[in-house]
């Protein structure tokens, strides 16, 4: 682990590690603060690879935090719906908590209705990763790695996962994922930040204007498992091909998919055009009209899950006492 001393870089960047408490097992956890030349600040911890804070300016230059989470480690340890975390081995749901691979049936913990969600009872969001801060030509960052033992949470193979966060001077936060296994195994890593571009933690996101560059989505059953269909978004509440407030159609419960999800909790099939390889494509754009903040998302993946926070029921108190 790096020492808890600030690394002030001569060109205005900062990379600061600091203690962030201990797990219930006594493992030390650290918090890393990355700052670029424009003052954009990202804080992340090696517990769960969690982004705890991301501060950006509004149109008048006022900086505020635009992700949900907690002020201390204890919140993440005791009651967190994956705020800001790295999810693994498998992001999203696996039907009935089992899968078949090479003729063998593997059984997983069932922790979301009849299904297995986000890696099981102790997924990658609940482990302490090894962390190495760095400086590169792109910016400052932290490289995280974790080794998941064979049959951990029911998954075969010893899996070595690495996730690298890089904050650039172009105001980009780059998340790179890599995993290798000594046996065939499912793996689907993702980043689970909850964004609110209003930045004050007191308003909802229903007025955020969302664009998703996808002509199709994958319908789900009543337990939110994809049916195998690929359906056009045209003429449905899932048509975000042009900017649309998130809340404009979120209450259309006559739509079966909206009703199943309690809002939006669906995978969109991204328009990759001729880019059928691993290149980045523009997946989504979110704009918050009152602050002028915008968020653009690009990915190498074929699909993107849009989740509108439907299971947040007011029972969680987060940073600065905000519900």
Buried (B, 14 or more C-beta within 10 A) or exposed (E): EBEEEEBEEEEEBBBBBEEBBBBEEEEEBBBBBBBBEEBBBBBBBBBBBBBBBBBBBBEEEEEBBBBBBBEEBEBBBEEBBBBBBBBBBBBBBBBBBBBEBEEEEBEBBBBBBEBBBBBBBEBBBBBBBEBBBEBEEEBBBBBBBBEBEEEBBBBBBBBBBBBBBBBBBEBBBBBEBEBEBEEEBBBBBBBBBBBBBBBBBEBEBEBBBBBBBBBBBBBBEEEBBBEEEBBEBEEBBBBBBEEBBBBBBBEEEEBEBBEBBBBBBBBBBBBBEEEEEEEEBBBBBBBBEBBEBEBEBBBBBEBBBBBBBEEBEEEBEBBEEEE
